[in-house]
Amino acid sequence: MKAAVFIERDGILARSTTAGGGTATRLEDFQVIESAAESLKALRDAGFLIYATTNQPGVTSGAPTRRELDLMHSVMVRKLALSGVLVCPHPLDDACPCRKPQPGLLRDAASTSGIDLEHSFVVSGHWSDAEMAETVGATSVLIRSDQNGHGHHDLVVTDLKGAVVKILEVAQGMGTLRVLAASRR
Ligand SMILES: [Zn+2]
């Protein structure tokens, strides 16, 4: 079996260095949050695949360009040793199946890489990720923020470190860790 942890990119794995932070629209403003690496290592050591997820409607208007976005992501994948970055590049008014809270990014990754979503986790400060998780039967872990909303979520923590502790605890209880260890032998 394969299981994954899907993590919202902005504010957890990367940030913009411009005032207000948020989503970087230029390559030079993009900064990987390198302190995340240690937390991610614990998940990887437990056998989870780790993906960043992100809605990037700005690509439609070139802020950032697709090339800039790909460069941002190749730096982030290398520094944080991610399995990949799952991107919705469609405009806001597009009825695409992959713009969060739609669960297309997770479903695509699941069918491409054989990931069991019911044993997988979604980490984010934003309600839309929790909704996406619920739709596919994954466990949602919200990092406390003013974007949490009032919808369904499974767990609330204060930061990525806390999220990893909870994930390992729940995965232990569900028997996921044992299965992941066994499938690596
Ligand atoms: Zn999309």
Residues whose N, C-alpha, C, O or C-beta is under 5 A from the ligand:
A	BS01	ZN	C88 P89 H90 C96 P97 C98 R99
